[in-house]
Amino acid sequence: MIIAQEKHFIKATEEFKAMVEWIDQADEEGLRIDQVERDLFARLLALGFSLLEAYVAKYGCGDAGETLQREDRTLRRSSEPHRRRYVSIFGELSLERFVYAIRPKQKIERAPLDEQLGLPQGEWSYVLEDWLQKLCVKDSFDEGVQTLYDWLGVKLNVRGAEAINRRMAKHAESYRESQSSPPVKDEGEIIVLAGDGKGVPMRRPLEERTSHSKRRGKGEKKNKKQMAYVGAVYTIDRYPRTADDVVDEVQREQRAADRPQPQHKRVWVEMTQQREDALANGKTRLFARLGIEVESRETDQDQPIVCLMDGERALWAAMRQWLPERTIGILDLYHVMEYLWKAAHCFHAEKSQAAEEFVTARLRMLLDGKVGYLIGGLRRKLAGLCGVKHKRLLTVIGYLENNRSHMRYGEYLAAGYPIGSGVIEGACRHVVKDRMELSGMRWTVDGAQAMLYLRSIYLNGDWQEFDEHRIQAEQNTLYSKAA
């Protein structure tokens, strides 16, 4: 072992000397600094490979004797070393090591060298998996694989990258459960939750596969998307405002400079999945997780809890089921404004001053807590409409009536609660749309969920902590010990 290691050290020393000599040669040739930089990096990778070989050689071939005792059975050493492929950031190593099983050609139960080195489950090093998946959660698997090849000269394939993604994602839920709550001293006064859905383009949506109907109705289009339910939790200090303050912000489309900032925001995404012969509903799983998050972060039973959402009834039902009874449900103001604009365009041209004044006047009614006056006024205007516009205004009125219990904006503003769900809107776009709807993307349910788990963790700023968690978990599974 020492002789083999020494051999690699001598090789590494020669490579280092050659590198130093090459610097003088590059000076004589007058190379640009970027040319020197590229060649140096390639030489450093080669040097790293030799040093990694030296490190592996120190452990020999994993020969622990003719037999090994494991619990109630005796394992016998293989007659010849078995070869294992290990792809590192420096290149591919071929490891020759003895393995142990009850009998030849039976399942390998021990590989002492694998345990000593802490080798991963697959062929790719943990560092490679880490770097590759940080690329893949931001861009396509094709781009991630190609970028890693451009950097290191290590060639993986897209199918392998997808498999690594799914394997890593299996540790996402246990990681989430292991996370500690943020320090109380860093938290804001109010716990804020937000939930929304965003469609993911699918090869074949789960809802379509589990539907009892084999044929679509006349004019019914095939649905190519499945909903991903996005939830966000953060805390924030109270920020009392007046109706005039909000109208001013809306008209200027600019947040006030003194607005408090969200603290320790965490985003999570759930899709409906097939689990153990039953459907695991995405909304249910998301709000169960949000409920756990609230329980871990609330400082006392009087701390305000605010939940901001649009008008989807299923989301409100999930909120009532999984969140504390004192949770204050607030209809996102910006969704309401979309309906006010629909109403305005029943009477005024789009982008007209009259339409803007119509919306502003009714926005003030909402912010002053006059939802009933607003609905009554719109009802009286129905008489002057017919056809499509009449139907559109009825839709607006129905939306306001169905959600008026969550529209006490005057009370919310006075209490300093947030009334707009910009955080969740941004999360839907940033977490889901920006990655899942890249050109030509079509997902399976399992593949989409795996990517959304990892992308959420990455965007939450928890990647390195998560990566260490999953390595420790995998090492414990493989070798019954932490790394």
VEXNULUM-160118 format. One record per residue (C-alpha): residue in one letter; x, y, z. Coordinates in steps of 0.1 Angstrom, whole numbers, padded with zeros to 4 digits. Layout:
residues N
+------+-------+-------+-------+
| type |     X |     Y |     Z |
+------+-------+-------+-------+
|    a |     X |     Y |     Z |
...
+------+-------+-------+-------+
***
This chain:
residues 483
+------+-------+-------+-------+
| type |     X |     Y |     Z |
+------+-------+-------+-------+
|    m |  0000 |  0000 |  0000 |
|    i |  0028 |  0024 |  0009 |
|    i |  0047 |  0015 | -0022 |
|    a |  0016 |  0021 | -0044 |
|    q |  0009 |  0054 | -0027 |
|    e |  0046 |  0065 | -0031 |
|    k |  0043 |  0058 | -0068 |
|    h |  0014 |  0082 | -0071 |
|    f |  0031 |  0109 | -0050 |
|    i |  0062 |  0107 | -0073 |
|    k |  0039 |  0111 | -0103 |
|    a |  0022 |  0141 | -0086 |
|    t |  0056 |  0157 | -0078 |
|    e |  0067 |  0153 | -0114 |
|    e |  0035 |  0169 | -0126 |
|    f |  0039 |  0199 | -0103 |
|    k |  0075 |  0204 | -0114 |
|    a |  0063 |  0203 | -0151 |
|    m |  0036 |  0229 | -0142 |
|    v |  0062 |  0253 | -0127 |
|    e |  0085 |  0248 | -0158 |
|    w |  0056 |  0254 | -0181 |
|    i |  0050 |  0288 | -0165 |
|    d |  0085 |  0299 | -0177 |
|    q |  0078 |  0285 | -0211 |
|    a |  0045 |  0303 | -0214 |
|    d |  0064 |  0336 | -0205 |
|    e |  0089 |  0329 | -0233 |
|    e |  0060 |  0323 | -0258 |
|    g |  0042 |  0354 | -0247 |
|    l |  0009 |  0337 | -0241 |
|    r | -0021 |  0357 | -0230 |
|    i | -0031 |  0353 | -0194 |
|    d | -0064 |  0335 | -0202 |
|    q | -0044 |  0309 | -0223 |
|    v | -0021 |  0303 | -0193 |
|    e | -0052 |  0301 | -0170 |
|    r | -0069 |  0275 | -0191 |
|    d | -0038 |  0253 | -0194 |
|    l | -0030 |  0256 | -0157 |
|    f | -0065 |  0245 | -0148 |
|    a | -0062 |  0214 | -0170 |
|    r | -0028 |  0206 | -0153 |
|    l | -0043 |  0212 | -0119 |
|    l | -0070 |  0186 | -0126 |
|    a | -0044 |  0161 | -0136 |
|    l | -0024 |  0168 | -0105 |
|    g | -0056 |  0164 | -0084 |
|    f | -0062 |  0131 | -0100 |
|    s | -0028 |  0118 | -0091 |
|    l | -0032 |  0129 | -0055 |
|    l | -0066 |  0113 | -0053 |
|    e | -0051 |  0081 | -0066 |
|    a | -0024 |  0084 | -0039 |
|    y | -0051 |  0088 | -0012 |
|    v | -0070 |  0057 | -0024 |
|    a | -0038 |  0037 | -0027 |
|    k | -0032 |  0043 |  0010 |
|    y | -0062 |  0020 |  0019 |
|    g | -0051 | -0009 | -0003 |
|    c | -0076 | -0034 | -0017 |
|    g | -0099 | -0039 |  0012 |
|    d | -0086 | -0073 |  0022 |
|    a | -0099 | -0078 |  0058 |
|    g | -0090 | -0115 |  0059 |
|    e | -0106 | -0147 |  0045 |
|    t | -0138 | -0142 |  0065 |
|    l | -0158 | -0115 |  0082 |
|    q | -0185 | -0120 |  0108 |
|    r | -0217 | -0101 |  0103 |
|    e | -0244 | -0105 |  0129 |
|    d | -0254 | -0142 |  0128 |
|    r | -0236 | -0151 |  0095 |
|    t | -0201 | -0156 |  0082 |
|    l | -0191 | -0137 |  0051 |
|    r | -0163 | -0150 |  0028 |
|    r | -0138 | -0130 |  0008 |
|    s | -0141 | -0130 | -0030 |
|    s | -0115 | -0151 | -0048 |
|    e | -0105 | -0121 | -0069 |
|    p | -0108 | -0083 | -0065 |
|    h | -0140 | -0067 | -0079 |
|    r | -0137 | -0036 | -0100 |
|    r | -0157 | -0005 | -0091 |
|    r | -0160 |  0027 | -0112 |
|    y | -0157 |  0060 | -0093 |
|    v | -0161 |  0093 | -0112 |
|    s | -0145 |  0122 | -0094 |
|    i | -0142 |  0159 | -0104 |
|    f | -0107 |  0150 | -0115 |
|    g | -0116 |  0121 | -0136 |
|    e | -0126 |  0084 | -0135 |
|    l | -0109 |  0060 | -0111 |
|    s | -0111 |  0022 | -0114 |
|    l | -0110 |  0007 | -0079 |
|    e | -0099 | -0029 | -0074 |
|    r | -0111 | -0043 | -0041 |
|    f | -0121 | -0075 | -0024 |
|    v | -0158 | -0079 | -0014 |
|    y | -0175 | -0103 |  0010 |
|    a | -0206 | -0124 |  0007 |
|    i | -0220 | -0156 |  0021 |
|    r | -0211 | -0176 | -0010 |
|    p | -0196 | -0167 | -0044 |
|    k | -0221 | -0150 | -0068 |
|    q | -0244 | -0141 | -0039 |
|    k | -0253 | -0106 | -0029 |
|    i | -0223 | -0086 | -0018 |
|    e | -0228 | -0077 |  0019 |
|    r | -0195 | -0060 |  0028 |
|    a | -0169 | -0040 |  0009 |
|    p | -0143 | -0028 |  0034 |
|    l | -0126 | -0004 |  0010 |
|    d | -0160 |  0012 |  0001 |
|    e | -0167 |  0017 |  0039 |
|    q | -0132 |  0031 |  0046 |
|    l | -0134 |  0056 |  0018 |
|    g | -0171 |  0065 |  0023 |
|    l | -0180 |  0058 | -0013 |
|    p | -0214 |  0069 | -0025 |
|    q | -0242 |  0046 | -0036 |
|    g | -0237 |  0054 | -0073 |
|    e | -0206 |  0058 | -0095 |
|    w | -0205 |  0096 | -0093 |
|    s | -0187 |  0114 | -0064 |
|    y | -0207 |  0134 | -0040 |
|    v | -0189 |  0166 | -0052 |
|    l | -0198 |  0158 | -0088 |
|    e | -0235 |  0152 | -0078 |
|    d | -0235 |  0184 | -0058 |
|    w | -0221 |  0206 | -0086 |
|    l | -0241 |  0190 | -0113 |
|    q | -0275 |  0193 | -0095 |
|    k | -0268 |  0230 | -0086 |
|    l | -0265 |  0235 | -0124 |
|    c | -0296 |  0214 | -0132 |
|    v | -0319 |  0231 | -0107 |
|    k | -0312 |  0263 | -0125 |
|    d | -0312 |  0251 | -0161 |
|    s | -0320 |  0220 | -0182 |
|    f | -0304 |  0187 | -0176 |
|    d | -0288 |  0190 | -0210 |
|    e | -0272 |  0223 | -0201 |
|    g | -0261 |  0211 | -0167 |
|    v | -0243 |  0180 | -0182 |
|    q | -0227 |  0201 | -0209 |
|    t | -0215 |  0228 | -0186 |
|    l | -0199 |  0203 | -0162 |
|    y | -0182 |  0187 | -0193 |
|    d | -0169 |  0221 | -0204 |
|    w | -0155 |  0228 | -0169 |
|    l | -0140 |  0194 | -0160 |
|    g | -0140 |  0173 | -0190 |
|    v | -0162 |  0148 | -0172 |
|    k | -0190 |  0134 | -0193 |
|    l | -0223 |  0123 | -0178 |
|    n | -0255 |  0117 | -0196 |
|    v | -0289 |  0133 | -0192 |
|    r | -0305 |  0101 | -0179 |
|    g | -0278 |  0098 | -0153 |
|    a | -0283 |  0134 | -0142 |
|    e | -0321 |  0128 | -0139 |
|    a | -0315 |  0097 | -0118 |
|    i | -0292 |  0116 | -0095 |
|    n | -0318 |  0143 | -0091 |
|    r | -0345 |  0118 | -0081 |
|    r | -0321 |  0100 | -0057 |
|    m | -0311 |  0133 | -0040 |
|    a | -0348 |  0144 | -0037 |
|    k | -0357 |  0113 | -0017 |
|    h | -0339 |  0130 |  0012 |
|    a | -0358 |  0163 |  0008 |
|    e | -0387 |  0156 |  0032 |
|    s | -0364 |  0142 |  0060 |
|    y | -0342 |  0172 |  0056 |
|    r | -0372 |  0195 |  0059 |
|    e | -0383 |  0177 |  0091 |
|    s | -0348 |  0180 |  0106 |
|    q | -0346 |  0218 |  0101 |
|    s | -0345 |  0238 |  0132 |
|    s | -0366 |  0269 |  0137 |
|    p | -0350 |  0303 |  0131 |
|    p | -0338 |  0322 |  0163 |
|    v | -0368 |  0339 |  0179 |
|    k | -0348 |  0371 |  0182 |
|    d | -0345 |  0373 |  0144 |
|    e | -0382 |  0367 |  0137 |
|    g | -0409 |  0393 |  0129 |
|    e | -0441 |  0399 |  0148 |
|    i | -0465 |  0382 |  0124 |
|    i | -0463 |  0347 |  0109 |
|    v | -0473 |  0349 |  0073 |
|    l | -0483 |  0320 |  0050 |
|    a | -0492 |  0321 |  0014 |
|    g | -0504 |  0294 | -0010 |
|    d | -0510 |  0292 | -0047 |
|    g | -0510 |  0268 | -0077 |
|    k | -0489 |  0268 | -0109 |
|    g | -0493 |  0245 | -0138 |
|    v | -0464 |  0222 | -0148 |
|    p | -0463 |  0209 | -0184 |
|    m | -0466 |  0171 | -0182 |
|    r | -0461 |  0142 | -0205 |
|    r | -0493 |  0129 | -0191 |
|    p | -0509 |  0145 | -0160 |
|    l | -0517 |  0122 | -0131 |
|    e | -0553 |  0135 | -0130 |
|    e | -0558 |  0123 | -0166 |
|    r | -0543 |  0089 | -0159 |
|    t | -0566 |  0083 | -0129 |
|    s | -0597 |  0097 | -0145 |
|    h | -0625 |  0072 | -0151 |
|    s | -0636 |  0090 | -0182 |
|    k | -0619 |  0076 | -0213 |
|    r | -0631 |  0103 | -0237 |
|    r | -0632 |  0141 | -0236 |
|    g | -0663 |  0159 | -0243 |
|    k | -0669 |  0179 | -0275 |
|    g | -0647 |  0210 | -0276 |
|    e | -0628 |  0198 | -0245 |
|    k | -0590 |  0201 | -0249 |
|    k | -0565 |  0176 | -0236 |
|    n | -0549 |  0190 | -0204 |
|    k | -0512 |  0190 | -0206 |
|    k | -0505 |  0205 | -0172 |
|    q | -0508 |  0194 | -0136 |
|    m | -0509 |  0218 | -0107 |
|    a | -0479 |  0223 | -0084 |
|    y | -0490 |  0238 | -0051 |
|    v | -0465 |  0264 | -0038 |
|    g | -0464 |  0275 | -0002 |
|    a | -0443 |  0301 |  0016 |
|    v | -0438 |  0308 |  0053 |
|    y | -0421 |  0339 |  0067 |
|    t | -0424 |  0364 |  0095 |
|    i | -0426 |  0401 |  0093 |
|    d | -0432 |  0431 |  0116 |
|    r | -0464 |  0450 |  0117 |
|    y | -0468 |  0478 |  0092 |
|    p | -0499 |  0499 |  0098 |
|    r | -0511 |  0519 |  0067 |
|    t | -0540 |  0539 |  0054 |
|    a | -0561 |  0534 |  0023 |
|    d | -0542 |  0564 |  0008 |
|    d | -0509 |  0547 |  0014 |
|    v | -0519 |  0516 | -0004 |
|    v | -0535 |  0535 | -0034 |
|    d | -0503 |  0555 | -0037 |
|    e | -0482 |  0523 | -0038 |
|    v | -0505 |  0507 | -0064 |
|    q | -0505 |  0537 | -0086 |
|    r | -0468 |  0542 | -0085 |
|    e | -0462 |  0504 | -0087 |
|    q | -0434 |  0509 | -0061 |
|    r | -0431 |  0495 | -0026 |
|    a | -0426 |  0520 |  0002 |
|    a | -0389 |  0523 |  0013 |
|    d | -0397 |  0518 |  0050 |
|    r | -0417 |  0486 |  0045 |
|    p | -0404 |  0458 |  0068 |
|    q | -0387 |  0429 |  0051 |
|    p | -0398 |  0392 |  0053 |
|    q | -0376 |  0372 |  0077 |
|    h | -0365 |  0336 |  0072 |
|    k | -0387 |  0329 |  0042 |
|    r | -0391 |  0292 |  0033 |
|    v | -0408 |  0279 |  0002 |
|    w | -0421 |  0244 | -0004 |
|    v | -0438 |  0228 | -0034 |
|    e | -0461 |  0197 | -0035 |
|    m | -0478 |  0179 | -0064 |
|    t | -0504 |  0153 | -0062 |
|    q | -0486 |  0119 | -0064 |
|    q | -0494 |  0082 | -0065 |
|    r | -0482 |  0068 | -0032 |
|    e | -0489 |  0032 | -0021 |
|    d | -0519 |  0027 | -0043 |
|    a | -0535 |  0060 | -0033 |
|    l | -0533 |  0096 | -0044 |
|    a | -0514 |  0119 | -0021 |
|    n | -0532 |  0152 | -0027 |
|    g | -0508 |  0181 | -0033 |
|    k | -0529 |  0207 | -0015 |
|    t | -0533 |  0185 |  0016 |
|    r | -0496 |  0177 |  0018 |
|    l | -0486 |  0214 |  0013 |
|    f | -0509 |  0227 |  0041 |
|    a | -0500 |  0199 |  0064 |
|    r | -0464 |  0210 |  0060 |
|    l | -0473 |  0247 |  0065 |
|    g | -0491 |  0238 |  0097 |
|    i | -0460 |  0221 |  0110 |
|    e | -0439 |  0251 |  0101 |
|    v | -0463 |  0274 |  0119 |
|    e | -0462 |  0252 |  0150 |
|    s | -0425 |  0253 |  0151 |
|    r | -0422 |  0290 |  0146 |
|    e | -0449 |  0306 |  0167 |
|    t | -0437 |  0322 |  0199 |
|    d | -0470 |  0324 |  0218 |
|    q | -0507 |  0317 |  0214 |
|    d | -0514 |  0353 |  0207 |
|    q | -0490 |  0358 |  0178 |
|    p | -0510 |  0368 |  0147 |
|    i | -0510 |  0343 |  0119 |
|    v | -0520 |  0356 |  0084 |
|    c | -0527 |  0334 |  0054 |
|    l | -0527 |  0352 |  0020 |
|    m | -0542 |  0335 | -0010 |
|    d | -0564 |  0339 | -0041 |
|    g | -0600 |  0328 | -0042 |
|    e | -0596 |  0291 | -0049 |
|    r | -0620 |  0274 | -0024 |
|    a | -0600 |  0242 | -0021 |
|    l | -0570 |  0262 | -0007 |
|    w | -0592 |  0279 |  0019 |
|    a | -0607 |  0246 |  0029 |
|    a | -0571 |  0232 |  0033 |
|    m | -0562 |  0263 |  0054 |
|    r | -0591 |  0257 |  0078 |
|    q | -0582 |  0220 |  0081 |
|    w | -0545 |  0224 |  0088 |
|    l | -0538 |  0258 |  0102 |
|    p | -0547 |  0271 |  0137 |
|    e | -0582 |  0284 |  0142 |
|    r | -0569 |  0319 |  0149 |
|    t | -0554 |  0321 |  0114 |
|    i | -0566 |  0353 |  0096 |
|    g | -0573 |  0345 |  0060 |
|    i | -0568 |  0375 |  0037 |
|    l | -0577 |  0375 |  0000 |
|    d | -0548 |  0388 | -0019 |
|    l | -0555 |  0424 | -0030 |
|    y | -0538 |  0421 | -0063 |
|    h | -0561 |  0392 | -0073 |
|    v | -0591 |  0413 | -0063 |
|    m | -0578 |  0442 | -0085 |
|    e | -0577 |  0419 | -0115 |
|    y | -0615 |  0415 | -0110 |
|    l | -0620 |  0452 | -0106 |
|    w | -0603 |  0458 | -0139 |
|    k | -0626 |  0432 | -0155 |
|    a | -0655 |  0452 | -0142 |
|    a | -0640 |  0485 | -0154 |
|    h | -0637 |  0471 | -0189 |
|    c | -0674 |  0464 | -0190 |
|    f | -0680 |  0501 | -0191 |
|    h | -0647 |  0517 | -0203 |
|    a | -0621 |  0511 | -0229 |
|    e | -0589 |  0493 | -0218 |
|    k | -0560 |  0515 | -0208 |
|    s | -0583 |  0545 | -0206 |
|    q | -0583 |  0572 | -0179 |
|    a | -0619 |  0564 | -0172 |
|    a | -0612 |  0527 | -0165 |
|    e | -0583 |  0537 | -0142 |
|    e | -0605 |  0561 | -0122 |
|    f | -0632 |  0534 | -0120 |
|    v | -0607 |  0509 | -0104 |
|    t | -0592 |  0535 | -0081 |
|    a | -0626 |  0545 | -0067 |
|    r | -0636 |  0510 | -0060 |
|    l | -0602 |  0501 | -0046 |
|    r | -0607 |  0529 | -0020 |
|    m | -0641 |  0513 | -0011 |
|    l | -0624 |  0480 | -0005 |
|    l | -0596 |  0495 |  0016 |
|    d | -0621 |  0514 |  0037 |
|    g | -0640 |  0482 |  0044 |
|    k | -0670 |  0490 |  0022 |
|    v | -0672 |  0457 |  0004 |
|    g | -0710 |  0456 |  0006 |
|    y | -0713 |  0491 | -0009 |
|    l | -0690 |  0480 | -0038 |
|    i | -0710 |  0449 | -0045 |
|    g | -0743 |  0468 | -0043 |
|    g | -0731 |  0494 | -0068 |
|    l | -0719 |  0468 | -0093 |
|    r | -0753 |  0450 | -0090 |
|    r | -0771 |  0482 | -0099 |
|    k | -0749 |  0486 | -0130 |
|    l | -0760 |  0451 | -0143 |
|    a | -0792 |  0465 | -0157 |
|    g | -0773 |  0485 | -0183 |
|    l | -0753 |  0455 | -0197 |
|    c | -0761 |  0425 | -0218 |
|    g | -0744 |  0396 | -0234 |
|    v | -0707 |  0390 | -0226 |
|    k | -0703 |  0421 | -0205 |
|    h | -0733 |  0412 | -0183 |
|    k | -0719 |  0377 | -0178 |
|    r | -0685 |  0391 | -0170 |
|    l | -0698 |  0415 | -0144 |
|    l | -0718 |  0387 | -0128 |
|    t | -0686 |  0367 | -0125 |
|    v | -0669 |  0397 | -0107 |
|    i | -0698 |  0401 | -0083 |
|    g | -0699 |  0364 | -0075 |
|    y | -0661 |  0364 | -0068 |
|    l | -0665 |  0394 | -0044 |
|    e | -0695 |  0378 | -0026 |
|    n | -0678 |  0344 | -0022 |
|    n | -0647 |  0360 | -0007 |
|    r | -0661 |  0390 |  0013 |
|    s | -0652 |  0373 |  0046 |
|    h | -0616 |  0376 |  0037 |
|    m | -0617 |  0412 |  0025 |
|    r | -0618 |  0433 |  0057 |
|    y | -0590 |  0454 |  0044 |
|    g | -0596 |  0483 |  0067 |
|    e | -0591 |  0461 |  0097 |
|    y | -0560 |  0445 |  0082 |
|    l | -0543 |  0478 |  0074 |
|    a | -0550 |  0492 |  0109 |
|    a | -0535 |  0460 |  0124 |
|    g | -0504 |  0462 |  0102 |
|    y | -0511 |  0430 |  0083 |
|    p | -0498 |  0424 |  0048 |
|    i | -0526 |  0423 |  0022 |
|    g | -0507 |  0414 | -0010 |
|    s | -0492 |  0380 | -0018 |
|    g | -0462 |  0392 | -0039 |
|    v | -0440 |  0367 | -0021 |
|    i | -0460 |  0337 | -0034 |
|    e | -0466 |  0352 | -0068 |
|    g | -0428 |  0356 | -0071 |
|    a | -0423 |  0320 | -0058 |
|    c | -0447 |  0305 | -0084 |
|    r | -0428 |  0323 | -0111 |
|    h | -0392 |  0318 | -0098 |
|    v | -0395 |  0283 | -0083 |
|    v | -0419 |  0267 | -0108 |
|    k | -0422 |  0286 | -0141 |
|    d | -0386 |  0297 | -0146 |
|    r | -0374 |  0260 | -0145 |
|    m | -0403 |  0238 | -0152 |
|    e | -0415 |  0257 | -0183 |
|    l | -0382 |  0259 | -0202 |
|    s | -0385 |  0254 | -0239 |
|    g | -0397 |  0219 | -0247 |
|    m | -0401 |  0208 | -0211 |
|    r | -0424 |  0178 | -0204 |
|    w | -0423 |  0161 | -0170 |
|    t | -0434 |  0130 | -0153 |
|    v | -0450 |  0135 | -0118 |
|    d | -0420 |  0119 | -0100 |
|    g | -0395 |  0138 | -0120 |
|    a | -0413 |  0171 | -0116 |
|    q | -0417 |  0166 | -0078 |
|    a | -0380 |  0157 | -0074 |
|    m | -0369 |  0189 | -0093 |
|    l | -0393 |  0211 | -0074 |
|    y | -0381 |  0198 | -0040 |
|    l | -0345 |  0204 | -0049 |
|    r | -0351 |  0238 | -0065 |
|    s | -0370 |  0249 | -0034 |
|    i | -0341 |  0239 | -0012 |
|    y | -0316 |  0257 | -0034 |
|    l | -0337 |  0289 | -0036 |
|    n | -0342 |  0288 |  0002 |
|    g | -0305 |  0290 |  0006 |
|    d | -0303 |  0256 |  0023 |
|    w | -0284 |  0236 | -0004 |
|    q | -0251 |  0230 |  0014 |
|    e | -0268 |  0220 |  0046 |
|    f | -0292 |  0197 |  0027 |
|    d | -0263 |  0181 |  0008 |
|    e | -0245 |  0172 |  0040 |
|    h | -0278 |  0158 |  0054 |
|    r | -0284 |  0135 |  0024 |
|    i | -0247 |  0123 |  0024 |
|    q | -0249 |  0115 |  0061 |
|    a | -0282 |  0097 |  0056 |
|    e | -0269 |  0077 |  0026 |
|    q | -0237 |  0067 |  0044 |
|    n | -0257 |  0055 |  0074 |
|    t | -0279 |  0034 |  0051 |
|    l | -0249 |  0019 |  0032 |
|    y | -0225 |  0014 |  0061 |
|    s | -0246 |  0017 |  0092 |
|    k | -0226 |  0047 |  0103 |
|    a | -0225 |  0085 |  0096 |
|    a | -0198 |  0098 |  0073 |
+------+-------+-------+-------+
***
